[in-house]
Amino acid sequence: MLYHLLYPLRDLVSAFNVFRYITFRSAYAAVTALLISFLLGPIFLRMLRKHRITDGVREFAPESHAAKAGTPTMGGLLIVVATVVPTLLWARLDNDFVWIMIIATLWLALVGFTDDFLKVVKKRRKGLVARYKLTGQLALGLLIGLFIYLTQLVPNPTGVEVPFLKDAIFSLGAAYVVFVMIVITASSNAVNLTDGLDGLAIGLTIFCGIAFAAMSYMVGHVKLADYLNIPYIAGVGELTVYCSALVGAGLGFLWFNAHPAEMFMGDTGALAVGGALGTLAVLIKKEVWLVIAGGVFVIVAASVIIQIASVKLRGKRVFLMSPLHHHFQKKGWEESKIVVRFWIVGALFALIALSTLKMQ
């Protein structure tokens, strides 16, 4: 919005020329998101406590989680507001990529909000029926996949790049639409599964957001893309603004979600953030890079799948408890130690994802 209001006045006020730069607008999107989080965070907390929108002890959770009962949840609304509002303020609104990200964020936030509302307010233990939640995620993936496929929004829209291999792009044809559905749904659920310890999911999201901000900028910069030998996508650089807002919102939410957490993000935040990361990967054509940058999310989700498969096939557990972070709690690790160590691994994965761009 600010770009469209102020940049046309650059001949009258030369200082407004800075709005042409994505880096400038991205930096202030992050700052704006952080300020919104700090300003609205206490208000959100008071509202959640006033209306008793609090989380109970999850079934099969470690015994140490009993102390978390009564913590306000649905704090993901703060993340969504602090991401979307700065994006609307600082990004170019004549950019299709930006609107896809905003719609994807709000769509999955609504799915998560419905689940949280049914669990917390309506006291339905299971919340939104799993198949309805899955339908909402798959439907978003279907719409985004079809839009990319039919409008040719990006060059080689059905191609999937492979890290470490030069010019290795595999075309999936019409099956790419299904691939997009899987990427967005899997990413959304992986973040949701990781949201089990104070600050864990949002901290890992910050590292992913930084990685995707850098990738969005490089893919959308014709000279950098050529230098790195990666496909250039015109206009996708504006997603750097969205990623920066997400990072700022994540840092702001972490202020309230750090151990001991004052509020949880709930499915409202987890599904929205996870789906946003998946959508980002699809739009910049770095779907496989999501597996690297979000390596901890992948490992946590895999631990759940392995545990379920092992119990059903062998009648034995592989982990003391799944997801993986609960396994380490059972082994006696302190919650804060688990979170920080997972963050360190997450930062490493993000750096590896970025380094592969130079290896193309």
Sequence and secondary structure as in RCSB ss.txt:
>XXXX:A:sequence
MLYHLLYPLRDLVSAFNVFRYITFRSAYAAVTALLISFLLGPIFLRMLRKHRITDGVREFAPESHAAKAGTPTMG
GLLIVVATVVPTLLWARLDNDFVWIMIIATLWLALVGFTDDFLKVVKKRRKGLVARYKLTGQLALGLLIGLFIYL
TQLVPNPTGVEVPFLKDAIFSLGAAYVVFVMIVITASSNAVNLTDGLDGLAIGLTIFCGIAFAAMSYMVGHVKLA
DYLNIPYIAGVGELTVYCSALVGAGLGFLWFNAHPAEMFMGDTGALAVGGALGTLAVLIKKEVWLVIAGGVFVIV
AASVIIQIASVKLRGKRVFLMSPLHHHFQKKGWEESKIVVRFWIVGALFALIALSTLKMQ
>XXXX:A:secstr
 HHHHHGGGTTT GGGGGGG HHHHHHHHHHHHHHHHHHHHHHHHHHHHHTT EE   TT  GGGGGGTTEE  T
HHHHHHHHHHHHHHHS TT HHHHHHHHHHHHHHHHHHHHHIIIIIS  TT S HHHHHHHHHHHHHHHHHHHHH
HT SSSTTEEE TTSTT EEE GGGHHHHHHHHHHHHHHHHHHHTTSTTHHHHHHHHHHHHHHHHHHHHT HHHH
HHHT    TTGGGHHHHHHHHHHHHHHHHHHHSSS S   HHHHHHHHHHHHHHHHHHTT HHHHHHHTHHHHHH
HHHHHHHHHHHHHHS  SSSSSSHHHHHHHTT  HHHHHHHHHHHHHHHHHHHHHGGGG 
